[in-house]
Amino acid sequence: MRFALNHITTPTLSLEAFFDAARTLGLTEVEIRNDLPNVVGTIEPTEVKAAATKSGVSIISINALYPFNVWTDDLRAKAVALADYAAASGAEALVMCPLNDGTKVSFDDLVAALKAMKPILKERGLIGLVEPLGFPISSLRTKREALEAIEAAGDEGVYKLVHDTFHHHLAGETEFFPDKTGLVHISGVVDPEVSIADMLDAHRVLVDGADRLENIAQIKALNAAGYRGPFSFEPFATEVHALKDPVSAVRDSINHIARSI
């Protein structure tokens, strides 16, 4: 398995310290963000590229363009700026997340947004990683719908899916699309009290034996179906962010997953 590390796992670490943490874990693939922490808004892309080169890591994605499926002039400007940053920093892809506030977005609008985004990505040699969000209020919950929209937009190899184990579980999805998947995000939920419908990002921790999201079953299914891309840790819970030794905690999770599969 190819494990990777999303910066939200250790948001208090500087960029250089985050890259070093990945290497300490034996990982060479990382994801940086424009929210927590806001690397994009605080560090020049050339500095990011130099730091990645120095540490020996590759930036597999920047998280995230939001809400990509509601295309406006403002979103286009944001998309161009983020894509320019990605290209200059050496990132391979942009994660693209749908509107998640209870507002419905039509399939036609989703297709139109993918069509509009396509040349921005192609001109910069980037992959668009479309990540459905499984929350009940999300405007794009399933990978199946995302794939149908990508096909309607004329894919041309520009788009791939993000399979997020948390969102896959929340949406009640059963289908896997390994040949269309470019990235897997992994996180667990261990709180025994919260219902699936009420699970939020704040519940997402590192995967261990108490996980309720069937991460191991999902990983096994993806591997068996031929997925060979990265599995990137993406825990949002503040208790993970506050860990004094996050490297050891991630290593424990890697070891748990490796033993279980």
Order of alpha helices (4+ residues) and beta strands (2+ residues): beta-alpha-beta-alpha-alpha-beta-alpha-beta-alpha-beta-alpha-beta-alpha-beta-alpha-beta-alpha-alpha
